[in-house]
Structure formats: C-alpha cells, structure tokens
C-alpha cells in the first residue's frame, strides 16, 4: 500500500510539472520571441519614411514585410532622380525666359554654392549612414526572421508533443481515478497475495500444459486406433456381405426343400460339443478383441486358460492359467512360435489331467 501511494504521489508531481512546462511553452509560443513588441515601432518608422503617399508603395501594400525595405529604397532613389530632373528643367525654363524678357537672372551669391555643397555633403553622409544602417537592419531582420521561423517550427512541434502528452496524462489520471473508484483500497491485493496468485496461476498453467500434451498423445493414439478399427469394420463389412449372401442362398435352398445345410449345422454343433467334452472345455468366452478365455472342467475346480492374440496379425502371442499354479511357459513358447493353439489346448489339458 505504501509503494502504491508513493508511486501515485510521484505520478501526480510529474503530471503537475509537465502541465507547468506545457503552459510555459504555450506562453512562449504566443509571445512570438519579442518580435511583436518591435512590430509597432517598425511600422511607424517604415510608414513615416514612405516616399509616395499612394497605395502603389510596397510598404503601404504590405507594411509587415521587412524584405520590402529594399524595394522602397529603390523607389526613393527613383523619386529623387525625378526631382533632380524636374529642378534642372525648371532652371532651364527660367534662364530661357530671362534671356527672352531681358531680365537679369538671379545670381548666386559668393559662398552660397560652397555652403550648399557642404550641406549636401553632410546630408549625403547621413544618407549613406542611413543606407548602411538599413542594410544592416535588413540583414539582421532576415537572419532573425529565419531563426525565429526555425524556433517557431521547433516550438510548434514541442508544443504539439507536449499537448499530446498532456492529453495522455489526463486520460491516465481519469483512468486511474476510475480504477480507484472501481477497486477501493480494502479490496486490493497485497504484493504477497499477488505473488501467491501468480505462482498458483503458473502451476495451473504447467498442469494444463501437461494435460494438453497427454491429451494430444492420447488423441494421436485414438486416431490410430480409429483408423485400425475403420479398416477392421471395412473387412467385417465385406465378410458380412459374403455371409449374408450365403445365408440368403441357404434360405432359398431351405425354402426349396434342401436340408443339407441344416444337417451340416447339426453335425458341426455335435462335433463342437464332442471336441469340447474330449478336450475338457466347459466354456469359451471372448473378453476383448485380442483375448480369449477357455474354462477347463477338471476335478480340482474350474481352471481358465487365457489366450492372447496380436491385434494386427491375429497370431497367438501368449497365454497363462487362471486358477492353477502349473508352469506352462515352455509349451506357450512352442505354441507361439508355431501359432499352434489346438496343440497348446491339448498340452494344457494333459497337464491338468495327469494319468
């Protein structure tokens, strides 16, 4: 009971820790690795630097895509080239009108061009630094986006696995609660009782295995015996057909007035009775398919000669006396070798009725 309680507490602790880990993974996955915190700043900066206030701008069409910064930068360069061309065009028009109208063109004061060059050089320097910063920011953004995509895939897989494990744990908790409700503590077996039950089941399985083996051997033996009996039945069936044909022939002859068969039967019966009285045989009885008992009529009491025959060949194989202690092993051996049952019967009668 203590081991069960300890394992239950350990499983509950592991389940709570796993639930907390799953919640942390879910919150980390929903946070987006701090990308969402910088998204608003990026959108504000990108839309503020948009050159064309039109829906044709790439940043206006998809402001969430940092890769479009390069396209927006090319658009800005083209925009400045067109401004420069417009400025030169307007300057040419003004000089042309001044030459036609005879007005004195506006002159550039000494030092103004140098000042403008310095200002332009400073602005170009700032622009170049800004371009470098944008390129670096773009490279870093692409790198971070790729890393975040990989982390997102890994985190999604872990989250899915954790959710599956969490569901399995909840199902196991429900199953454990159902088992506890179905099998209260007072009805549970101890470890010793479980081991004893297991040992008893192993012994029973061994006994059943031995019984199955012996039953299989007996089944094989019975199958062989059944095949032998089936052959014997077929043989007896053929003999029965022959005997029925003979009986029919005798019946037809008797109906025709032929009493020859009856005379032969009476002669055969009287001959059997004579030979029985001559050999001192009182009765003959078949106790099994391969054993025959012959009872002798002797002065000292009834003596039975048990004759055993082979089941397959039907030859005489052995014999013994029941009711007498006379040794007949020698004559049995001789009779078994020659398959001479009548000689054995006569020899046993001579031993039972000495002169």
Residue pairs with C-beta under 8 A, 6 or more apart in sequence:
1 185
1 188
1 190
3 191
4 188
8 176
11 176
15 169
15 173
18 162
18 165
18 166
18 169
19 166
19 169
21 162
22 159
22 162
22 163
22 165
22 166
25 155
25 158
25 159
25 162
26 159
28 155
29 152
29 155
29 156
29 159
32 148
33 148
33 151
33 152
35 144
35 148
39 64
42 66
43 63
43 64
46 59
46 63
46 69
46 72
47 59
47 60
47 63
49 72
49 76
50 57
50 59
50 60
50 72
51 57
51 72
51 75
51 76
51 79
52 60
52 75
52 79
54 60
55 61
57 72
57 75
58 68
58 71
58 72
58 75
59 68
59 69
59 72
61 68
62 68
66 138
66 141
66 142
66 145
67 138
67 142
69 134
69 137
69 138
70 138
73 131
73 134
94 105
95 105
97 103
98 104
98 105
189 197
228 311
228 312
250 261
253 260
253 261
254 261
254 262
275 281
276 282
279 345
279 346
279 349
280 296
280 297
280 298
280 349
280 352
280 353
281 294
281 295
281 296
281 297
281 345
282 295
282 296
282 297
282 302
283 294
283 295
284 292
284 293
284 294
284 295
285 292
285 293
285 295
286 292
286 293
287 293
289 311
290 308
290 309
290 310
290 311
291 306
291 307
291 308
291 309
292 306
292 307
292 309
293 304
293 305
293 306
293 307
293 322
294 304
294 305
294 307
294 345
295 302
295 303
295 304
295 305
296 302
296 303
296 304
296 305
296 348
296 349
296 352
298 352
298 353
300 324
301 323
302 323
303 321
303 322
303 323
303 324
303 352
304 321
304 322
304 323
305 319
305 320
305 321
305 322
305 344
305 345
305 348
306 319
306 320
306 321
306 322
307 316
307 319
307 341
307 344
308 316
308 317
308 318
308 319
309 315
309 316
309 317
310 317
315 339
316 335
316 336
316 339
316 340
316 341
316 344
317 336
318 332
318 336
319 328
319 332
319 335
319 344
320 328
320 332
321 328
321 348
324 352
326 351
326 352
328 344
328 347
328 348
328 351
331 344
331 347
331 348
331 351
332 344
334 340
334 343
335 341
335 343
335 344
335 347
